[in-house]
Amino acid sequence: MEQTPGDSVAAGIPGLGCAAVLLYRWTVVHERLTPAILSRAAAETGITEHESHRALDSLLDACLLQ
């Protein structure tokens, strides 16, 4: 699997990009992430809505969120 620019090496999970790391950190701080607050999380982390949906998919695929 080829990493794209912006993928986080520090995360240690191939394919988990910076947006996913930001979204995961936001979720840990706020103790939950629901579809209703995904746009708020995106705005507060500085990622786009599109990036937030892709990041959420990555986090679900990596079993970091359910």
TARA-V326973 format. One record per run of one state. SS is the DSSP state (2 for helix, 1 for strand, 0 for the rest). FROM is the first residue (numbers start at 0). TO is the last residue. If there is no record, write none. Layout:
BEGIN
ss->SS from->FROM to->TO
ss->SS from->FROM to->TO
END
This chain:
BEGIN
ss->0 from->0 to->5
ss->1 from->6 to->6
ss->0 from->7 to->15
ss->1 from->16 to->16
ss->2 from->17 to->29
ss->0 from->30 to->33
ss->2 from->34 to->44
ss->0 from->45 to->47
ss->2 from->48 to->60
ss->0 from->61 to->65
END
